[in-house]
Amino acid sequence: MKRTITLGVLIAALAAASGACDRGSDRTPHADPPPSSALPSAAASEQLAAAVAKLDGQSLKYTITGNQGTLSGGFDTTTRGITLSGGTTTKLDYVILGDDVYLKGFDPQGRWWHLSVSRFSSGSTFRLLADPLFGIKFLTTARNVKQDAPGTFTGTLDVTKVAAGGVTNEIADLFAKGDPAGATAVPFTATVDSQGRLAGVKATFTGVSKSGRVPYELKIVEYGATAPAVRPSPAETIEAPPEAYNS
């Protein structure tokens, strides 16, 4: 299961779908011109798509804020792996390589636990940690995209139409089943930096946690960064206990 920023090949779908929904209003006669800081929806969609495309093939460093607090992470283009680190009470370190997750912070001898994403139940929110960049991929379903201020885009996501494959699709299914009524119109905000690159995504998903809400905020803090995600050595690794799969 590849963990890569493959958004370049999906950009056309984002721009075309959003533009097709709004072209009628763009041609409305005698419409007032948008403010200088705003863009018509089709143009805003194209700019957002271009911002996402600029991440293609780049290693990244980022932060993720959600119900688990704020974690720091990296995406490694060499291994297609992801790292995460942080925690509110216990510092935890994660290395995610396909179906394999290595977790450090619970073993008293300082070893890594090995877990398999596929062993978690279909309703487990652990998958949110297994693919923390899912919000970027969800942008391929964006609709009603607007730019009301330079560098800030808003719109809605349709999690029933995510087609990224692997655990990303499993996360989308989790959200869709958790809140069927709101699954096709999840509000989001995306930001773009001064070089036209996607800088962050923020949304709130509902129906899949004890609190009923899953806040998600991704902030990219460094582009093209060295962010190694390397499999721990066998000598440093043990299998996670069965109860670890109850999350």
Phi, psi and omega in degrees: 000112185284141179243066187239155177279082185267031187288340182303320183284349181255000185297319182300323180296319179297310184291316184292317183294316181293320180294322181295328181289336192241000186297328180300315181290331180293335182261007182299126182293148174065015178291142177295141178292149180292157174303159185299333181271352183258162177229148170302156187302316181298317179293321178297320178298318180295319179294318179296318178299318179295323180295321178293319182299331181290349176274346187301124177081006181257139166288150184222152163240144188202170169238149177235127177242128179204205179298337180274007184092205180252127178243147174260142183211175178213153174242126185254112181291338182288312182261355187059029183257165181233143173238151174218149180207139177145195181146151183277323180245314178245130177287126180241144175239136179236142166233122183244119180229096184063232181282348184269128175239130177247125187237126180239134178144346181254330183286127182297340179265007175077016180274164178274138168273138173257128176232156175247125181303323184294344180275348177283151179296159182297337180265007183285132177279002175301333180299336178296330176278332182288339177218072184294346179268015184300331182299326178295315182291329178296338181296344177293347179257009186298141176226161176053042183287134179228150170239099182270347177210150181305128176081003180233126182238143175230162178171201178230152177250147176245098186287350176281353183242017176290130183229039182274343180085169174058215185293335177299317177294325179295322176295316178300317178297322179300313179292319182296319179286330181289326181215075183303327183292328183253004188294333185267358182212065179273116181296142176221160170232133177236145178240150181233139183276182185294343178262011177078018180261146175301129182247343180183160177221137180224132178202164175233125180254152188232157170089007185234010179224170180298326180279347181086351183230139174237094175287143181223123177220114177256131174233121177275124185252345178202135180253144179066022186280157170283114184223068187296133174238099189243137179294127177298154181290153179304326181294338181261006191235140171228159176288140179294148178293155183305325183293344178295340181272008180270001183283000000 
